[in-house]
Amino acid sequence: MAKIFQRLSKAGLLRSIRGANGGFSLGKPAYKITMREIIEVLEGPIALNRCLLREGECKEERICPFHPVWEELQQGVLEILDRTTMEDLVKRMIQNKRKGRR
């Protein structure tokens, strides 16, 4: 946990407070922290397929008929992660709790 919190703090997503009453708090408002930011800080670049990591990674990129499909899927996933915030997730958790879901 300490390493995860350290990474999130270094990226500005958490703020570390030292001392006996210390701890962690959000580094910016929950509505400004996206799921993409969190995932990329903890896991690195998001790629549904290795050929999407960086241009030229896959030698078949130019002739592969599936490459444009991977690109479209990738863009869709990134758009969803970019518009989903910590605030959204907390709201969903509260709603689920009220409905008796975990």
VENPE-V83251 format. One record per helix or strand. SS is the DSSP state (a for helix, b for strand). FROM is the first residue (numbers start at 1). TO is the last residue. If there is no record, write none. Layout:
# VENPE-V83251
SS | FROM | TO
SS | FROM | TO
This chain:
# VENPE-V83251
a | 2 | 10
b | 14 | 17
b | 23 | 26
a | 30 | 32
b | 34 | 34
a | 35 | 43
a | 50 | 52
a | 67 | 83
b | 85 | 85
a | 86 | 98
